[in-house]
Amino acid sequence: MTDAVMVTALADGLLAVVIAVPVLVVGGGIAIAARRRGGPADGDGTSGGVAVAERPSTAAPAPPSAAAPTVETPVEAPAPPVPEPEPEPASYRGRLGKARGLLSGYIGSVRARARIDAATWDDLEEALIRADVGVGATDALLDDLRGRVKSGEIGGPDALVDALKGDLVAMLSTGHAALAEVGADRPAPVEGEPARTVDVWLFVGVNGVGKTTTVGKVATRLSGGGTPVLLAAGDTFRAAAGEQLSLWAERSGADVVRGAEGGDPSSVVFDAVQRAASKGTELVLADTAGRLHNKVNLIEELKKIRRVSDRPPGRVTEVLLVLDATTGQNGLAQAKVFLDAVDVSGVVLTKLDGTAKGGIVVAIQRELGLPVKLVGLGEGAGDLIDFDAEAFVDALF
Ligand code: GDP
């Protein structure tokens, strides 16, 4: 099947899906099956020889050592400020102003013409390329539309814009997958006993893309929805990352396990899983380092983290690749390094609020074959929403 035919078929299929399935993704919570527990099934506050400071605690945290990561609630260390949540919940419409600003000029000029002509196709092509949809996807979209104009199915400029919207939604809905349900497919825990498995979500990606912030946002959201989480500060390379994560933990009411600066991130995640199991916490959110300057080390380190996280009682149920939308197509090249290292289950696309390159969502799904699961629309705790193809495309236009 050619790309053009596939796009048409998908657009047709999508209509049925849209009618049949009322989607409640924007502003909705992450789907969770986790049951709220009465309280931690904790014993003496120690875990595998690891010093534990219960939350909330006024005791000074035990000094971290390279060999033994610590569970702590550091509040004194200087750390980058964690922004307050925006008063208004983030929405595609409210936050995609830059991307919409780029497209609206072109779309307005297409609609203003009396008929579809050569300039119309030039406008559409330029709009899609400048929005970073990517050459391959742009060609596929335009080929499909040209064919439908030729066959008479699309009669004029307005119908052409509507058809483009439909094609984009269809492309973005292909292979869409929701986040893993916390605790899915495992036997119900016995009251008073430690959880038998602990789900682990790994967050991977280059430095600065927004991993730590995303872990904090997800923790806030899940904790607020009644699913306690434990944070693992696996970015031991950057001291500020651990401090930043501790602030997010404090805000969201989660515990955090940190290691010494430069320590082994795998042992941090391992201890976090042990700690979560002993407390009956069902989910560990693990931050990781993203130093690209030594690819071999990075890949080996990520492989090890993944291996260790999958050791019972741990099991990895999400590996989320965090990409910065403002880097556009360059982000795709970086992404491939991570795909070589770990089996990525989905993408978190951050900073969509600060870029006109909204089309990168299309390129990611098409070129990496990965679903975009979450989207960052700002720096605040509430500025993370589930990906919704229709709402996204609607806001772009
Ligand atoms: P990390 O190195 O990958 O852990 O990146 P950080 O989480 O430290 O984030 C780097 C910067 O990006 C911080 O200033 C964050 O506040 C900012 N950031 C993260 N996500 C978003 C987002 O969705 N929108 C905007 N505008 N900024 C973001």
Residues whose N, C-alpha, C, O or C-beta is under 5 A from the ligand:
A	BS01	GDP	V206 N207 G208 V209 G210 K211 T212 T213 T214 T350 K351 L352 D353 G354 G376 L377 G378 E379 D383
